[in-house]
Amino acid sequence: MTAFKLSAADTRLVTATGPGLVADNRFAVSPSRLTDESAGVLKVHDTGGTRSVAVRLLPAPGVPADVVVVPAALVHEHRVTPEEGWELVSADAITPGVLELELPPGPSLDEATTVLHGAPLLCGHVFAHGFETSPDVWIDASSTLFRVRQALDHGGRPLRGLFRIGPETRLTLFAPGERSGVDIVVLADCSGSMSIEDIPAVPSDGDKWLSRLRTSATISRMNALKDALGAMIDARMRYDGVGTRFALVRFDHDHEPMFPSRWGMEEVSDAHSVQRLREAVSLLNYRQSGTDIGKALHKAGELLHRYGVPGNERLVVLVSDGAHYAPIPDERSGESVSGTQDPVSLMEDLHAGLGIRLHVVGISDEALFDRWWQAQRHRPGWTPQAHESMVPNHRMLGELVTVAGGDRQRIGGLDVLEKYFAELGSGVVRAVGRPARPRLPALQLTPEQLAAKPQRRAATDPRQRRTWEAAAEDALVAYSRVCEASRARLGYQLLRSSPPDDFARLRRQCADRADFTAWLSVAYQVFNERLHTPLRIPKKDPAKVLDLPQLAAPFWDGRMSQLHELRNFYHHDRDMAERAERNRIAGGIIQKHTGSYAPLEDDAGAWRALQLGLVRDLAALLNEAHAILDAAPDPEAAPEEPPAAARVGPAAAGGIRIKSQGYD
């Protein structure tokens, strides 16, 4: 890649709005300065320090050598002064092997998968992710915003840094538990090699250690599996989502049901069913026998086909150490293949014919086993080379994943198992595939516009300015009061904390459409994206999802959703036929606050009226929420003991359920 560096000293910034080549974080530069598309970093210097913004650099014919065309929204959002204090450099970017995105509010899992399949600007997109101080990263795919959950290398290890989505990147989509109906059959390998005790007993997770007490440094692969299944049960029970059915099957050379106790699938929806599932997990144990993975997969497919919920995801989770070899002497632990059916071909048929997806969790790995094996050298009969049936081998497991839609494959010890199953309990991951071939739109500026000098900004009437400042202050004071009251009454903040820079940007009054869209991006992040998750999507029964159901009234009456509708309207392609209804809703919001459905781009009065109307609605909403929180009982208060005849159950408190955990 040719080195590329521009700055305010020798380059003019020209802003562009609306759909076209320059939007989101895509910059257009002269082909004489950059011959090939590249990842880049925009560095903005001011009194607060230096901010770095990941950008996608695109050479575009017609752009003069001393010009960079940038999105107006990005310039205002990051407070870029065109005349000074910025520089633009090309940079090397990592191409992730797997990019996992989160299902956004609104579309179903199938609809979101279709969007990602056809997004023409996803391949080549540049973003930074993985740094602890970084806010959430969102990727625009055909006017739908997806949050980045993680970027992985081809071996499944998390990455951080500057990324560029490549044609070989595999996309996956995570659906949270409350939105994902998934029928799961867990196939638990109970063959002889699962008795090997090569799994470290107490792995660390940052500064947190597993609370379980161990009597030895390692545990068996079987016990690691049982611990991980317990983590899945704990996680799944925290979600009151759509109907989900579950089955646990143990297998070696044969297979048998563990949960339910007879062949079938069952919802795990109450304390009784949870207890029976825990008991089934506790009864798992290994046998000195061979393995027939093909037969187990065939049974899992039959269960999902006969007993699954129509419309739900169909998922098989195969948990094994991966050993799959010919018979060995009885005195050696291990396993053999007793089935004649090719498991890979069978899984390919199940995926193609029944839409069944496969996740594979490989227990142990060669490094863990080798450390354990070397520690056994003092035992009689030890040899430097362990029998191949004992050594974890995940080659075939990887082939199974590939033919079953490319879903997750995790390999390792107890920490890997528990992390995977806890995530499975909280939601489901679907493989989407590779990104579509990129189709770049045309640059939306003419040569005359590229050469034109920037216009002067409209002046602000002092009285109008004071009105705006008072309204903005009211909204931010209400925001602080809601945060404080929710911590006191619920044990967590309804609105996650935002950087101080965001509040400074919220106080800025706009002068044109570009200013407004930049301000809207920040307002959407502060008040919508960082809102307590159950409050973001209205539900039929708020008592099932909210600790304080009365909060549904102000947050779900349409005032908060204005930010969402306008954010999509002004930041995405409004000409798409499927967005006609959403455009109508956005137009109604604009007309309500400005008296016009389509203000001119430089109509400062209209954009300021729209901004002022939104801020006043937010202030009123938050003040109503504060009143509800203020009226709720204080969990730390010690009320007087009522007379026996006046004592009532929890329902008398208006359905309020006080939690002590932090914001999820």
HELIX and SHEET records of a PDB file:
HELIX    1   1 ALA A   72  GLU A   77  1                                   6    
HELIX    2   2 LEU A  109  GLY A  118  1                                  10    
HELIX    3   3 GLY A  192  SER A  195  5                                   4    
HELIX    4   4 ARG A  221  ARG A  236  1                                  16    
HELIX    5   5 ALA A  271  SER A  282  1                                  12    
HELIX    6   6 ILE A  293  TYR A  307  1                                  15    
HELIX    7   7 PRO A  343  LEU A  354  1                                  12    
HELIX    8   8 GLU A  366  GLN A  374  1                                   9    
HELIX    9   9 ARG A  395  VAL A  403  1                                   9    
HELIX   10  10 LEU A  414  SER A  426  1                                  13    
HELIX   11  11 PRO A  447  ALA A  451  1                                   5    
HELIX   12  12 PRO A  462  LEU A  490  1                                  29    
HELIX   13  13 PRO A  500  LEU A  506  1                                   7    
HELIX   14  14 ARG A  513  TYR A  524  1                                  12    
HELIX   15  15 GLN A  525  GLU A  529  3                                   5    
HELIX   16  16 THR A  533  ARG A  536  1                                   4    
HELIX   17  17 PRO A  542  LYS A  544  5                                   3    
HELIX   18  18 PRO A  549  LEU A  551  5                                   3    
HELIX   19  19 ALA A  552  PHE A  555  1                                   4    
HELIX   20  20 SER A  561  HIS A  571  1                                  11    
HELIX   21  21 ALA A  577  ARG A  579  5                                   3    
HELIX   22  22 ALA A  580  THR A  594  1                                  15    
HELIX   23  23 ALA A  604  ALA A  631  1                                  28    
HELIX   24  24 ALA A  644  ALA A  646  5                                   3    
HELIX   25  25 PRO A  650  ALA A  653  5                                   4    
SHEET    1   A 7 LYS A   5  SER A   7  0                                        
SHEET    2   A 7 TRP A  86  ALA A  91 -1                                        
SHEET    3   A 7 SER A  38  ASP A  46 -1                                        
SHEET    4   A 7 GLY A  49  PRO A  59 -1                                        
SHEET    5   A 7 ARG A  26  VAL A  29  1                                        
SHEET    6   A 7 VAL A  67  PRO A  71 -1                                        
SHEET    7   A 7 ARG A  12  ALA A  16  1                                        
SHEET    1   B 5 TRP A 138  ALA A 141  0                                        
SHEET    2   B 5 THR A 144  LEU A 152 -1                                        
SHEET    3   B 5 VAL A  98  GLU A 102 -1                                        
SHEET    4   B 5 ARG A 170  PRO A 176  1                                        
SHEET    5   B 5 GLY A 427  GLY A 433 -1                                        
SHEET    1   C 2 VAL A 126  HIS A 129  0                                        
SHEET    2   C 2 GLY A 161  ARG A 164 -1                                        
SHEET    1   D 6 HIS A 255  PHE A 259  0                                        
SHEET    2   D 6 ARG A 245  PHE A 251 -1                                        
SHEET    3   D 6 VAL A 182  ASP A 189  1                                        
SHEET    4   D 6 GLU A 313  SER A 320  1                                        
SHEET    5   D 6 ARG A 357  ILE A 363  1                                        
SHEET    6   D 6 GLN A 409  GLY A 412  1                                        
SHEET    1   E 2 ILE A 199  PRO A 200  0                                        
SHEET    2   E 2 THR A 218  ILE A 219 -1                                        
SHEET    1   F 2 SER A 204  ASP A 205  0                                        
SHEET    2   F 2 LYS A 208  TRP A 209 -1                                        
SHEET    1   G 3 HIS A 255  PHE A 259  0                                        
SHEET    2   G 3 ARG A 245  PHE A 251 -1                                        
SHEET    3   G 3 GLU A 266  GLU A 267 -1                                        
END                                                                             
